[in-house]
Amino acid sequence: MRNKILPGAGPFYYNGNKVGILIFHGFGGGTCSDLKYIAESIHDNKGYTVHLPLMPGFGTTPEDLKQTKVNQWIESMEHSFKVIKQQCEKVIVGGHSIGGVLPFLLANSHKIEGIFSISAPVGIRGLGPIIAPFINLFLKYHKIESDKFKRDTNGKWVGYDKIPINIVTKIKKVISEMKDNLPNINCPAILFQGRKDNQIKKNSMEYIYENINSTDKGKVWLENNEHPILDSPDQDIIVNQLIIFIERIKNRD
């Protein structure tokens, strides 16, 4: 049983027309609040139906996240797609960070009209992913700068003060599955990455772009962006580019 959801963490569902946008948040301790602005903006501008689910383990307690398994994320992803597919004729799927990895898994087993990813990693920079299994023998949680995130976003950020070390191993597994699936992706795709992002491997966007089999694909460097997406300096560029991408797909037969 999931603990009580933190106020403002989500999930969010914006009822609209027959074009559905399914968006997954990142897995760094934040919640749906990270993507609420983007979700609301594309809904308000074009009336799309937008589903922004809260993934298992997030928006409740760090202890919940520690116990969450990869298959629970996959099951939630599948369920969220079925929910929006019941209402919409065309569904475009995207996300931020590890949430941006999930669409490439979903597209391997379902017909979706398009994919967008924002700072989806093919690897995490630094020694953290390598030494995490050893650290986990002694430390169970890693403190994150939640107070700073809240200050920088005028209190909009909602998430944890700490995240379990064991999430690193789970994230590596999800990324590995995505890499295996990339050659099977042939739907339209648009990829974004922050030029100042020092958390993911620098070649992440390029790797995904080169390894998917989509003939309709694009890359957008966000010149002022780091990894966080909430209140990011280039968030309106993301919104505008997404609307152009979605409208083009919407008008196809």
C-alpha positions in Angstrom: 0.0 0.0 0.0 1.4 3.4 -1.0 1.8 6.0 1.7 0.0 9.3 1.6 1.0 11.4 -1.5 2.9 14.6 -0.8 0.8 17.7 -1.6 1.6 18.9 -5.1 3.4 15.7 -6.1 0.7 14.6 -8.6 -0.4 12.7 -10.5 -2.0 15.2 -12.9 -4.5 14.5 -15.7 -5.7 17.3 -18.0 -8.8 16.3 -20.0 -8.8 17.4 -23.6 -9.1 16.4 -27.2 -8.3 13.1 -28.9 -4.6 13.7 -29.0 -3.0 12.3 -25.9 0.3 13.2 -24.4 1.7 10.8 -21.8 4.6 12.3 -19.8 6.9 10.5 -17.2 8.8 12.5 -14.6 12.4 11.8 -13.6 13.6 9.4 -11.0 16.0 11.7 -9.0 13.7 12.2 -6.0 11.4 14.8 -7.6 7.8 14.2 -8.7 5.2 15.2 -11.3 5.6 18.8 -10.1 8.9 18.9 -12.2 6.9 18.7 -15.4 3.6 20.4 -14.4 4.4 23.6 -16.2 5.2 21.8 -19.5 2.1 19.6 -19.2 -0.2 22.5 -18.4 1.3 24.7 -21.2 0.8 22.2 -24.0 -2.7 21.4 -22.7 -3.7 25.1 -22.4 -2.2 26.0 -25.9 -3.7 23.2 -27.9 -6.2 21.3 -25.8 -4.4 18.0 -25.8 -5.3 15.4 -23.2 -2.2 15.2 -21.0 -1.5 12.4 -18.5 1.3 12.9 -16.0 1.4 9.9 -13.7 3.2 9.6 -10.4 5.5 6.6 -10.6 5.6 4.0 -7.9 8.0 4.9 -5.0 7.8 8.6 -5.7 5.9 11.4 -3.9 5.4 9.4 -0.7 8.5 8.4 1.3 12.1 7.5 0.5 11.4 4.2 2.2 8.7 3.4 -0.4 11.3 4.2 -3.2 13.8 1.9 -1.6 11.4 -1.0 -1.8 10.1 -0.3 -5.3 11.1 -2.8 -8.0 11.8 -2.1 -11.7 8.9 -4.2 -12.8 6.5 -1.9 -10.8 7.7 1.0 -12.9 7.1 -1.0 -16.1 3.7 -2.1 -14.9 2.8 1.5 -14.0 4.1 2.7 -17.4 1.9 0.2 -19.2 -1.2 1.0 -17.1 -0.7 4.8 -17.7 -0.6 4.2 -21.5 -3.8 2.1 -21.4 -5.6 4.9 -19.4 -4.8 7.6 -21.9 -5.3 5.3 -24.9 -8.9 4.7 -23.8 -9.7 8.4 -24.5 -7.3 9.3 -27.3 -6.9 8.3 -30.9 -3.2 9.3 -31.1 -0.8 9.1 -28.2 2.6 10.7 -28.0 4.9 9.7 -25.1 7.7 11.5 -23.5 9.5 12.3 -20.3 12.4 13.8 -18.5 15.7 12.1 -17.4 14.9 8.4 -16.6 11.3 9.3 -17.4 12.6 10.1 -20.9 14.0 6.6 -21.1 10.6 4.9 -20.5 9.0 5.9 -23.9 11.6 3.9 -25.7 10.6 0.8 -23.7 6.9 1.4 -24.3 7.3 1.9 -28.0 8.9 -1.6 -28.3 5.6 -3.2 -27.4 2.9 -0.6 -28.3 2.1 1.5 -31.3 2.7 5.1 -30.4 2.6 8.1 -32.7 5.7 9.8 -31.4 8.4 10.1 -28.7 10.0 13.0 -27.0 12.8 12.8 -24.4 14.3 15.6 -22.3 17.8 14.8 -21.0 17.3 11.0 -21.2 20.6 9.4 -20.2 22.5 6.6 -21.7 24.7 6.7 -18.6 25.3 8.8 -15.5 28.5 10.8 -15.1 31.0 10.2 -12.4 31.8 7.3 -10.2 28.5 7.1 -8.5 27.0 4.3 -10.6 30.1 2.2 -10.3 30.6 2.4 -6.5 26.9 2.5 -5.5 26.7 -1.3 -4.9 29.6 -1.0 -2.5 28.3 2.2 -0.8 25.0 0.4 -0.4 26.7 -2.0 2.0 27.2 0.9 4.5 24.9 3.7 3.5 21.2 3.2 2.5 20.4 6.8 1.5 22.0 9.8 -0.3 21.0 13.3 0.8 19.8 15.6 -2.0 19.5 19.4 -2.0 15.8 19.6 -1.6 15.9 23.0 0.2 17.9 24.5 -2.6 15.5 23.0 -5.2 12.6 24.6 -3.3 14.3 28.0 -3.1 15.3 28.0 -6.7 11.8 27.2 -7.9 9.9 29.5 -5.4 8.5 26.5 -3.6 7.2 24.6 -6.7 9.6 21.7 -6.3 8.1 18.7 -4.5 10.2 15.7 -3.6 12.4 13.9 -1.1 15.3 15.0 1.2 17.1 11.8 0.4 17.0 8.9 -2.1 18.0 5.3 -1.6 21.4 4.3 -2.9 19.9 1.1 -4.4 18.0 3.2 -7.0 21.3 3.4 -9.0 21.3 -0.3 -9.8 17.6 -0.1 -10.9 18.2 2.9 -13.1 21.2 1.2 -14.8 18.9 -1.7 -15.6 16.2 0.6 -17.2 18.9 2.3 -19.3 20.3 -1.0 -20.4 16.9 -2.1 -21.6 16.4 1.1 -23.4 19.7 0.7 -25.3 18.6 -2.8 -26.4 15.3 -1.4 -27.7 16.6 1.6 -29.6 17.0 -0.2 -32.9 13.3 -1.2 -32.8 12.1 2.4 -32.6 10.8 3.8 -35.9 8.2 6.3 -34.9 8.9 10.1 -35.1 11.1 11.3 -32.2 12.4 14.6 -30.9 15.2 14.7 -28.4 16.3 17.5 -26.0 19.4 17.9 -23.9 20.7 20.7 -21.7 24.1 22.0 -22.9 25.1 22.6 -19.2 23.8 19.2 -18.0 26.7 17.6 -16.0 24.7 14.7 -14.6 24.2 12.6 -17.7 26.8 11.4 -20.2 27.4 14.2 -22.7 26.8 11.9 -25.7 23.4 10.7 -24.5 21.2 12.6 -27.0 23.6 11.8 -29.9 23.7 8.1 -28.9 19.9 7.8 -28.9 19.6 9.7 -32.1 22.1 7.5 -33.9 20.7 4.2 -32.7 16.9 4.7 -33.3 15.6 3.7 -36.7 13.2 6.6 -37.0 13.5 8.5 -40.3 11.7 11.4 -38.8 13.8 12.5 -35.9 15.3 15.7 -34.5 17.7 17.0 -31.8 17.5 20.2 -29.8 20.3 21.5 -27.6 19.0 23.6 -24.8 21.8 26.1 -24.5 21.0 27.4 -21.0 19.7 24.2 -19.4 21.3 22.1 -16.7 19.7 18.8 -15.8 16.7 20.0 -13.7 13.6 20.9 -15.7 11.4 22.7 -13.3 11.6 26.5 -13.9 14.5 25.8 -16.3 15.6 28.8 -18.5 14.7 27.0 -21.7 11.4 25.4 -20.7 9.4 27.6 -23.1 11.6 26.4 -25.9 10.7 22.9 -25.0 7.0 23.7 -25.0 7.1 25.5 -28.3 9.1 22.7 -30.0 6.9 20.1 -28.6 3.8 21.8 -29.9 5.3 22.0 -33.4 6.2 18.3 -33.2 2.8 17.2 -31.9 0.9 19.3 -34.4 2.8 17.8 -37.3 2.0 14.3 -36.0 -1.6 15.1 -35.3 -2.2 16.2 -38.9 -0.9 13.0 -40.4 -3.3 10.4 -41.7 
